[in-house]
Amino acid sequence: MSSKNKTQVIIAGKIYTLSGYESEEYLQRVAAYLNGKISEFKNVEGYSRLSPEMRGIMLNLNTADDYFKMKKKIEELEQELTARDKELYDFKHELITAQIKLENAEKDVRTLEEKNVQLQKENIQLEAQLKNQNKR
């Protein structure tokens, strides 16, 4: 198991010490994400007049909204990946079927070529016999 990491981050201008099993880089990215959300809200008219509690709720709601949108997007991408995997499986199946048909057709061609050679030999023999009979 990984050791716990501690790192200091700045969120909304205040320093916080975060600890967790994630890397320091990850914890800094989380703080940067929150700072980005806070910056977004600071540009929204009326946000600064809200109580600190209401601003926190707005931040939490917006973060949860981002989470559920990303979760939905991941589910859609997973469904698309599953569909593409099935399509790829179907293509592979079609390819194998086509390869088997091709191998069978090539085998049939070889068999017909061998039969053709045999028939040509028989034809030559029959022509020779016919010539011999005509000479008599």
Rosetta blueprint (number, residue, H / E / L):
1 M L
2 S L
3 S L
4 K L
5 N E
6 K E
7 T E
8 Q E
9 V E
10 I E
11 I E
12 A L
13 G L
14 K E
15 I E
16 Y E
17 T E
18 L E
19 S E
20 G E
21 Y L
22 E L
23 S L
24 E H
25 E H
26 Y H
27 L H
28 Q H
29 R H
30 V H
31 A H
32 A H
33 Y H
34 L H
35 N H
36 G H
37 K H
38 I H
39 S H
40 E H
41 F H
42 K H
43 N L
44 V L
45 E L
46 G L
47 Y H
48 S H
49 R H
50 L L
51 S L
52 P H
53 E H
54 M H
55 R H
56 G H
57 I H
58 M H
59 L H
60 N H
61 L H
62 N H
63 T H
64 A H
65 D H
66 D H
67 Y H
68 F H
69 K H
70 M H
71 K H
72 K H
73 K H
74 I H
75 E H
76 E H
77 L H
78 E H
79 Q H
80 E H
81 L H
82 T H
83 A H
84 R H
85 D H
86 K H
87 E H
88 L H
89 Y H
90 D H
91 F H
92 K H
93 H H
94 E H
95 L H
96 I H
97 T H
98 A H
99 Q H
100 I H
101 K H
102 L H
103 E H
104 N H
105 A H
106 E H
107 K H
108 D H
109 V H
110 R H
111 T H
112 L H
113 E H
114 E H
115 K H
116 N H
117 V H
118 Q H
119 L H
120 Q H
121 K H
122 E H
123 N H
124 I H
125 Q H
126 L H
127 E H
128 A H
129 Q H
130 L H
131 K H
132 N H
133 Q H
134 N H
135 K H
136 R L
